[in-house]
């Protein structure tokens, strides 16, 4: 499935000791129990192109990706990651050859993606967020209420010199979290969709801020914006040293369709009177084996429990 991208550069960068706090949802914590020593952080660097670099931060916080988009004049860092990994991430950025970051953006407001915003803000840095993201970041004490370098956006085309980047708020407010955004680099045929793509298993959807209906609607919107040659980067890969797969548009569509089908399978059994426990015991069909076998954060039983308790509009 990912063979066409197997020539992408993939290399370990460094090892640093820190104490990492886990802000992930309960389902993620189950997977993180299988991760490495919580005192250890490693960074894996994946060069998607000469201008797009993914840094996977490996710890019990959840193997969160930070994405650097580097033009010949300006730089954009999306998802500066969780508190405690700044030194490691800066070292990785230094190895790529980027100085102070010009622009910051965040895909969504979970702490493992946003907590280091203050660490990467400088006098020359502008942070782009949706209105709901900014409100949430202020309430979470990530941003003080008066931050002059923060700009609220709905959709913005950012000029980095030799390439443009499109930062866009997704149309449904409540999806993975609230006010989520995604980023496209059309000249490089790359899109970073944050946690609207989990390459391993079923997705995490915030139970307080998000909704399954909104999540799927936003995924379908993302697909409508992509060209057939676009490559899609998610907010998390597998536990290191696992693969760091970049999906084609078709791969991403297949994953969205499979996730939707699994939710509708749960709802169909629920409609027939099956209890959550009975559905879990019966298990979903073999067609969902790729989700079942690759599950890192959300396993089948957790997915069934989540879907059973929410309303959806996308099942016939």
Residue pairs with C-beta under 8 A, 6 or more apart in sequence:
1 245
1 247
1 251
2 243
2 245
2 246
2 247
2 251
4 248
5 231
5 245
5 246
5 248
8 46
8 47
8 48
8 244
8 246
9 45
9 46
9 47
10 44
10 45
10 46
10 244
11 44
11 45
12 42
12 43
12 44
12 45
12 241
13 42
13 43
13 44
13 45
13 55
13 88
13 91
13 92
13 95
14 42
14 43
14 88
14 91
14 92
15 40
15 41
15 42
16 41
16 85
16 87
16 88
16 91
17 39
17 40
17 41
18 39
18 41
18 84
18 85
18 87
18 88
19 38
19 39
19 84
20 38
20 39
20 41
20 59
20 60
20 61
20 82
20 84
20 85
21 61
21 82
21 83
21 84
21 111
22 29
22 32
22 38
22 60
22 61
22 62
23 61
23 82
23 110
23 111
23 112
23 115
24 32
24 61
24 62
24 110
24 112
24 204
24 297
25 204
25 206
25 207
27 204
27 297
27 298
27 299
27 302
27 306
28 62
28 204
28 297
28 298
30 297
30 299
30 302
31 239
31 295
31 296
31 297
31 298
31 299
32 60
32 61
32 62
34 239
35 58
35 59
35 60
35 63
35 239
36 42
36 58
36 59
36 60
36 239
36 240
38 59
38 60
40 58
40 59
41 57
41 58
41 59
41 84
41 85
41 88
42 58
42 88
42 240
43 55
43 56
43 57
43 58
43 85
43 88
43 89
43 91
43 92
44 55
44 56
44 58
44 240
44 241
44 244
45 53
45 54
45 55
45 56
45 92
45 95
45 96
46 53
46 54
46 55
46 56
46 244
46 246
47 53
48 54
48 188
48 190
48 231
48 233
48 246
49 188
49 190
51 69
51 70
51 71
51 163
51 185
51 187
51 188
52 67
52 68
52 69
52 70
52 185
52 188
52 190
52 233
53 67
53 68
53 70
53 96
54 65
54 66
54 67
54 68
54 233
54 244
55 65
55 66
55 67
55 68
55 81
55 89
55 92
55 93
56 63
56 64
56 65
56 237
56 240
56 244
57 63
57 64
57 65
57 66
57 81
57 82
57 85
57 88
57 89
58 239
58 240
59 82
59 85
61 82
61 112
62 112
62 236
62 297
63 236
63 237
63 238
63 239
63 240
63 296
64 79
64 81
64 82
64 112
64 113
64 235
64 236
65 79
65 233
65 234
65 235
65 236
65 237
66 77
66 78
66 79
66 80
66 81
66 89
67 77
67 78
67 79
67 183
67 192
67 233
68 75
68 76
68 77
68 78
68 93
68 96
68 98
69 75
69 76
69 77
69 78
69 160
69 163
69 165
69 183
69 185
70 96
70 98
70 160
71 159
71 160
71 161
71 162
71 163
72 160
72 161
72 162
73 159
73 160
73 161
73 162
74 102
74 103
74 158
74 159
74 160
74 161
75 98
75 99
75 101
75 102
75 103
75 160
76 101
76 102
76 103
76 104
76 105
76 158
76 160
76 165
76 183
77 93
77 101
77 103
77 104
77 105
77 120
78 104
78 105
78 106
78 107
78 183
78 192
79 105
79 106
79 107
79 113
79 114
79 194
79 235
80 86
80 89
80 104
80 106
80 113
80 114
80 115
80 116
80 117
80 119
80 120
81 89
81 112
81 113
81 115
81 116
82 111
82 112
82 113
82 115
82 116
83 111
83 115
83 116
83 119
85 116
86 116
86 119
86 120
89 116
93 101
100 122
100 124
100 125
101 120
101 122
101 125
102 124
102 125
102 126
102 160
103 125
103 126
103 127
103 128
103 158
104 117
104 120
104 121
104 125
104 126
104 127
104 128
105 127
105 128
105 129
105 167
105 181
105 183
106 113
106 114
106 117
106 129
106 133
106 137
106 181
107 113
107 180
107 181
107 182
107 183
107 192
107 193
107 194
107 195
107 235
108 114
108 133
108 176
108 177
108 179
108 180
108 181
108 194
108 195
108 235
109 133
109 136
109 137
109 140
109 177
109 178
109 179
109 209
110 177
110 195
110 206
111 140
113 194
113 195
113 235
114 137
114 140
114 142
115 142
117 127
117 137
117 142
117 143
118 142
118 143
121 127
121 147
121 149
125 149
126 149
126 150
126 151
127 143
127 147
127 149
127 150
127 151
128 151
128 152
128 153
128 156
128 158
128 167
129 137
129 150
129 151
129 152
129 153
129 179
129 181
130 152
130 153
130 154
130 169
130 179
130 180
130 181
131 152
131 179
132 173
132 178
132 179
133 178
133 179
133 180
133 181
134 143
134 150
134 152
135 179
136 177
136 178
136 179
136 209
137 143
138 144
138 145
143 150
153 167
153 169
153 181
154 168
154 169
155 166
155 167
155 168
155 169
156 166
156 167
156 168
157 164
157 165
157 166
158 164
158 165
158 166
158 167
163 185
163 187
163 188
164 185
164 186
164 187
165 183
165 184
165 185
166 183
166 184
166 185
166 186
167 181
167 183
168 181
168 182
168 183
168 184
168 225
169 179
169 180
169 181
170 180
170 181
170 182
170 196
170 218
170 221
170 222
171 217
171 218
171 221
172 211
172 213
172 214
172 217
172 218
172 221
173 179
173 214
174 209
174 210
174 211
174 214
175 196
175 205
175 210
175 211
175 214
175 215
175 217
175 218
176 194
176 195
176 196
176 203
176 204
176 205
176 206
176 210
176 215
176 218
177 206
177 209
177 210
178 209
178 210
180 194
180 196
180 218
181 194
182 191
182 192
182 193
182 194
182 196
182 222
183 191
183 192
184 190
184 191
184 192
184 225
184 226
184 230
185 191
186 227
189 227
189 229
189 230
189 231
190 230
190 231
190 233
191 222
191 225
191 226
191 230
191 231
191 232
191 233
192 233
193 219
193 222
193 232
193 233
193 234
193 235
193 252
194 234
194 235
195 203
195 204
195 234
195 235
195 236
196 203
196 215
196 218
196 219
196 222
196 234
196 235
197 232
197 233
197 234
197 235
197 247
197 252
197 255
198 204
198 234
198 235
198 236
198 296
198 297
198 298
199 234
199 236
199 237
199 238
199 243
199 245
199 247
199 255
199 294
200 236
200 237
200 238
200 242
200 294
200 295
200 296
200 297
201 291
201 292
201 294
201 295
201 296
201 297
201 298
201 299
202 259
202 262
202 291
202 295
202 297
202 298
202 299
202 300
202 302
202 303
203 215
203 259
203 298
204 297
204 298
205 211
205 212
205 215
205 306
207 306
211 310
212 263
212 306
212 307
212 310
212 312
213 310
213 311
213 312
213 313
213 314
216 256
216 259
216 260
216 263
216 312
216 314
217 314
219 256
220 256
222 252
223 249
223 252
223 253
223 256
226 232
226 249
226 252
227 249
228 249
228 250
229 249
230 248
230 249
231 246
231 247
231 248
232 246
232 247
232 248
232 249
232 251
232 252
233 246
234 247
236 296
236 297
237 243
237 244
237 245
238 244
238 294
238 296
239 296
247 255
258 287
258 288
258 290
258 291
259 291
260 314
261 287
261 288
262 284
262 288
262 291
262 303
262 307
263 303
263 307
263 312
263 314
263 315
264 312
264 314
264 315
264 316
265 284
265 285
265 288
266 279
266 284
266 303
266 304
266 307
266 308
267 307
267 312
267 315
268 315
269 278
269 279
269 282
270 276
270 279
270 308
274 282
276 304
276 305
276 308
276 309
279 304
279 308
280 300
280 301
280 304
280 305
283 300
284 292
284 300
284 304
288 300
291 300
292 299
292 300
298 306
